[in-house]
């Protein structure tokens, strides 16, 4: 379970993300709290964040397959 201090930190980040509207930053679509029901029947409260789809694949997968970016390459993609 998330203690109150951790929940407060999550909410702070979410509020900051809601205000970010930039060309190269993935936009936050929705944020909420809901109940997640496991196959076992157990339920627990969860926080969720819905983000805009990042076209072109996952950055983690790309880095895993190619290794570290050169500075020149990173500057081109992360202006």
Buried (B, 14 or more C-beta within 10 A) or exposed (E): EEEEEEEEEEEEEBEEBEEEEEEEEEEBEEBEEEEEEEEEEEEEEEBEEEEEEEEEEEEEEEEEEEEEBEEEEEEEEEE
